[in-house]
Amino acid sequence: MDINVEGLDQLVRKGQELSTILKNQDVLRFMELAAQMGSTFSEIIPKRTDSLVFPSEVRSILRISNSTLKQYCREGRLTPVLTPPRGKTKFWLSQVLAIPEKA
């Protein structure tokens, strides 16, 4: 079995992310309840059919400046999502569309 360093690094990062998630007591309790019910997670957690959009698209949709976009993030109006592998910032389109356009 051939394993390269990059593949190993990705595997370690995924393991660290999973470890962080599994330390959350709510997640552990949820997993226990799901196992007791005999459910699979795909039955319990609906798939998100939303799409991710770039910051430039958000600014265009909402007709706002970059500084206003950053302000919306600080205020919690928008939640940035870092996408692998390079950690590009994107936003859920449904969350963007839920914000009224700037007057």
Phi and psi in degrees as a GROMACS rama.xvg file:
@    title "Ramachandran Plot"
@    xaxis  label "Phi"
@    yaxis  label "Psi"
@TYPE xy
-92.8548  125.752  ASP-2
-126.071  123.245  ILE-3
-94.1846  165.513  ASN-4
-63.5209  -40.6374  VAL-5
-63.2004  -43.9671  GLU-6
-63.3801  -38.0115  GLY-7
-67.4959  -40.8618  LEU-8
-61.2695  -42.8075  ASP-9
-63.6462  -41.2173  GLN-10
-63.0269  -41.2476  LEU-11
-64.999  -43.1002  VAL-12
-61.4898  -43.8809  ARG-13
-63.4046  -38.5659  LYS-14
-63.8159  -39.734  GLY-15
-66.7648  -40.9729  GLN-16
-62.8439  -44.5359  GLU-17
-62.6819  -40.6672  LEU-18
-60.5928  -42.9851  SER-19
-62.9241  -43.2335  THR-20
-64.7535  -43.9599  ILE-21
-72.026  -14.0107  LEU-22
-77.6023  -14.1691  LYS-23
-74.5618  120.643  ASN-24
-62.0813  -34.7361  GLN-25
-64.0276  -40.4539  ASP-26
-65.6383  -44.0294  VAL-27
-60.6237  -44.4565  LEU-28
-64.2795  -41.3153  ARG-29
-60.0974  -44.8444  PHE-30
-64.1868  -38.9288  MET-31
-63.3405  -46.533  GLU-32
-63.344  -40.8245  LEU-33
-63.8748  -40.9128  ALA-34
-65.3344  -39.147  ALA-35
-65.3106  -35.1101  GLN-36
-79.4338  -12.6841  MET-37
74.9089  21.6269  GLY-38
-93.3432  152.918  SER-39
-94.6376  156.303  THR-40
-65.5086  -28.1871  PHE-41
-67.6181  -24.3454  SER-42
-77.6333  -29.7356  GLU-43
-90.422  -44.3284  ILE-44
-101.167  113.758  ILE-45
-67.8709  147.046  PRO-46
-72.5681  141.939  LYS-47
-84.3362  122.477  ARG-48
-97.5512  5.59216  THR-49
-72.8008  163.566  ASP-50
-118.889  157.369  SER-51
-95.8343  141.1  LEU-52
-126.405  151.81  VAL-53
-74.3146  158.298  PHE-54
-55.6447  -37.6541  PRO-55
-62.7768  -36.0893  SER-56
-69.3377  -38.0351  GLU-57
-61.8276  -46.7477  VAL-58
-60.8974  -38.5341  ARG-59
-69.0313  -44.4068  SER-60
-62.9829  -45.7561  ILE-61
-88.8117  -9.16737  LEU-62
57.2761  53.5046  ARG-63
-126.917  164.507  ILE-64
-86.4134  170.743  SER-65
-62.7732  -39.3069  ASN-66
-66.3442  -35.2266  SER-67
-68.3454  -38.3104  THR-68
-60.9857  -43.7857  LEU-69
-62.7987  -38.2964  LYS-70
-63.6925  -43.4173  GLN-71
-59.1705  -37.9818  TYR-72
-67.446  -44.3694  CYS-73
-62.1668  -38.719  ARG-74
-78.1029  -11.5785  GLU-75
87.9673  6.85292  GLY-76
-68.297  -35.0488  ARG-77
-125.816  143.806  LEU-78
-115.8  112.672  THR-79
-70.1842  147.478  PRO-80
-119.415  126.629  VAL-81
-90.3768  121.2  LEU-82
-98.9264  138.379  THR-83
-72.9883  161.308  PRO-84
-91.3143  -12.7102  PRO-85
-102.634  3.69712  ARG-86
72.1519  36.2973  GLY-87
-68.1443  140.531  LYS-88
-84.4035  130.44  THR-89
-139.569  172.03  LYS-90
-134.512  149.379  PHE-91
-71.9245  128.507  TRP-92
-58.8741  -40.4678  LEU-93
-61.1378  -36.5417  SER-94
-68.8163  -38.621  GLN-95
-64.6159  -45.668  VAL-96
-69.393  -18.722  LEU-97
-77.4066  -12.0229  ALA-98
-92.1129  129.604  ILE-99
-67.3712  146.462  PRO-100
-62.126  146.92  GLU-101
-68.56  133.769  LYS-102
